Amino acid sequence: IAGITQAPTSQILAAGRRMTLRCTQDMRHNAMYWYRQDLGLGLRLIHYSNTAGTTGKGEVPDGYSVSRANTDDFPLTLASAVPSQTSVYFCASSDSKRSTDTQYFGPGTRLTVL
Amino acid sequence: GDSVTQMEGPVTLSEEAFLTINCTYTATGYPSLFWYVQYPGEGLQLLLKATKADDKGSNKGFEATYRKETTSFHLEKGSVQVSDSAVYFCALRGSGSARQLTFGSGTQLTVLP
């Protein structure tokens, strides 16, 4: 069982370019999340999805979009990257139907926008 | 809104020392509380959790007690090891529809042999 996989592991991107970060889970969790991690700020939620076909905005959604066409995949797209989007991005999933659901995290994608 | 305030680091200890990392929170209702650990170059892993007042979460020698009266969830370990060197994040999950986690800023722990 792989859990959550993310791709790419790292990426250097020119400002203005489009980029999609991939996330796949094999735990059949209904809920998935995208966070960004910045030094001194902890992790902040970008977007989430409670179930396939639905998405919602988190704390810092501007400049990002997501889709949830099926249970397993939750890609994050930067339509036109800017340097302030340089960060480490973590995908997570959980079985949110359980009252004590735990979020499981992927290994992260380190993105640098120049 | 919900928030988590975590002891600032970095924290440097000698092996076998006692560890406390303070965490306090602000939230409406009855949040669930978590400690996550991030080892170098890796994603976050759940260390322990507590879902109601006075619950004690424990794992790998770490403990934290959900104190509603002081809105705290301090992380403790009686004797740290070099392998405990990592970044520790306190987090809460409120009762909103997103069921998102709200994280503290993280505390870097370095344990020296």
Interface residues (C-beta under 8 A of the other chain):
Chain A: I4 A31 Y33 G40 L41 G42 L43 R44 L45 Y48 N50 G56 G58 E59 F90 A92 S94 S96 S99 T100 D101 T102 Q103 Y104 F105 G106 P107 G108
Chain B: V4 Q6 S32 Y36 E42 G43 L44 Q45 L46 K49 T51 F89 S97 A98 R99 Q100 L101 F103 G104 S105 G106
